[in-house]
Each structure stands twice: as C-alpha cells, then as structure tokens.
Amino acid sequence: MLIANLLGLVAIGLIIWWFWLYHPSASAAFENEVVIEVEDGVYTPSVIQTSANKAIKLTFVRKDPSPCAEMLVIPTLDISEQLLLNTQTTITLPALKAGEYAFHCQMKMYQGMLKVV
C-alpha cells in the first residue's frame, strides 16, 4: 500500500510539473518566417521574437495526434485556426505593434508567445 501511495504522489507531481511548471526552452529569432512544431505537448519554439511593424508568417506543423493540439488560438488577434495532423498550416500576421501576443490550444495546455519588439 505504501508503494501505491508513493507511485500516486510521483504521478501527481509529474502531472503538475508537465502542465504548470515545465517551460520549454525559448528561442528567439528576428525572422519573417518561423516554423513551429506542435509535438509532445509543446510548441517548438515556444517563444518567437520579431520586429515591430513587419509582417510575419508562422507555419505550424502538427505532429501530435492529441485532440488538444488540433486548434491554435491567438486571442488578442482574434485568430482561431485548425491544425491538421502532419500538415503545414501557415498563418500570415500583418505588421504588429510592439507587445506580447500569447498563442495556445483551445484548452491552454500548449502555450507560446510572440514577442514583437
């Protein structure tokens, strides 16, 4: 019984770490086209940095069959896009003002940030 309780605590700890504490390594690039992989519960890269007042193309490649990975939402830009499995989905964003624009799945389990400087 002690072993089962310990395994349960370990599982709870891993769930908390994965969904709330884990932050994948951020990478930033001043590019006008970025490819973002959707796999294993994360966007890679999860942080994209670009210049203000320049259009940018974000190409999402969904490799994760999870239903949560199916939708991409950028609430501040009023964007909601379906990501098909093993297919590239390109979203062209107009020139944006400086600021941070969060993007995520519909349940906010996959999270990323577009930083415009």
ZIMOVEN-V574304 format. One record per backbone hydrogen bond with DSSP energy under -0.5 kcal/mol. NH is the residue of the N-H (numbers start at 1). CO is the residue of the C=O. E is the energy in kcal/mol with one decimal. If there is no record, write none. Layout:
NH,CO,E + NH,CO,E
//
This chain:
5,1,-2.1 + 6,2,-2.3 + 7,3,-2.7 + 8,4,-2.1 + 9,5,-2.3 + 10,6,-2.4 + 11,7,-2.4 + 12,8,-2.3 + 13,9,-2.5 + 14,10,-2.5 + 15,11,-2.1 + 16,12,-2.4 + 17,13,-2.5 + 18,14,-2.8 + 19,15,-2.3 + 20,16,-2.1 + 21,16,-1.2 + 21,17,-0.7 + 22,17,-3.0 + 27,47,-0.6 + 31,29,-1.4 + 31,49,-0.6 + 34,57,-2.6 + 36,34,-0.5 + 36,59,-3.5 + 37,35,-0.5 + 37,44,-2.8 + 38,61,-2.8 + 39,37,-0.7 + 39,42,-2.1 + 42,39,-1.5 + 44,37,-2.4 + 46,25,-0.6 + 48,113,-2.8 + 50,115,-2.6 + 53,96,-2.7 + 54,51,-0.8 + 56,93,-1.9 + 57,32,-3.3 + 58,56,-0.5 + 58,91,-2.9 + 59,34,-3.2 + 59,57,-0.6 + 60,58,-0.6 + 60,89,-3.0 + 61,36,-2.7 + 62,84,-0.6 + 62,87,-1.1 + 63,38,-2.8 + 63,61,-0.7 + 64,38,-1.3 + 65,63,-0.6 + 69,66,-1.1 + 70,67,-1.3 + 71,68,-0.8 + 72,81,-2.9 + 73,104,-3.1 + 74,79,-2.8 + 77,74,-1.2 + 78,75,-1.2 + 79,74,-2.0 + 81,72,-2.8 + 83,70,-4.1 + 84,82,-0.6 + 86,62,-3.5 + 87,84,-1.3 + 89,60,-2.4 + 91,58,-2.9 + 92,90,-0.5 + 93,56,-3.3 + 93,91,-0.6 + 96,54,-0.6 + 99,116,-2.2 + 101,114,-2.7 + 102,100,-0.5 + 103,112,-2.1 + 104,73,-2.2 + 105,110,-1.6 + 108,105,-1.3 + 111,109,-0.5 + 112,103,-2.8 + 113,46,-2.9 + 114,101,-2.6 + 115,48,-3.7 + 115,113,-0.6 + 116,99,-3.2 + 116,114,-0.6 + 117,50,-2.7 + 117,115,-0.6
//
